[in-house]
Amino acid sequence: MPTYEYECEQCRDRFEMVRRFSDPELTTCPRCGSPVRKVISSVGIVFKGSGFYKTDSRQASSTSSAD
């Protein structure tokens, strides 16, 4: 299940909630009851190097000239 980060619009409290995709959207702050917004952050994992892409395992195609 994914973890989402929220921020309260009134008290500015930031908190994380583990939510299922089927759960209703969280709309109120558990601390003060004011509206919340979902915080969008950058991805926490980055794949670098060879072996992570579909094209890494392909053989180099040989070029042949037409006679």
Residue pairs with C-beta under 8 A, 6 or more apart in sequence:
1 18
1 19
1 20
2 18
2 19
2 21
3 16
3 17
3 18
3 19
4 16
4 17
4 18
4 19
4 26
4 38
5 14
5 15
5 16
5 38
5 39
5 41
6 14
6 15
6 16
6 17
6 26
6 29
6 36
6 37
6 38
6 39
7 13
7 14
7 36
7 37
7 39
8 14
8 29
8 31
8 32
8 34
8 35
8 36
9 34
9 35
9 36
9 37
10 29
10 32
10 34
10 35
11 29
11 31
11 32
11 34
13 29
13 31
13 32
14 39
15 30
17 26
19 26
26 36
26 38
27 35
27 36
28 34
28 35
28 36
29 35
29 36
50 56
51 57
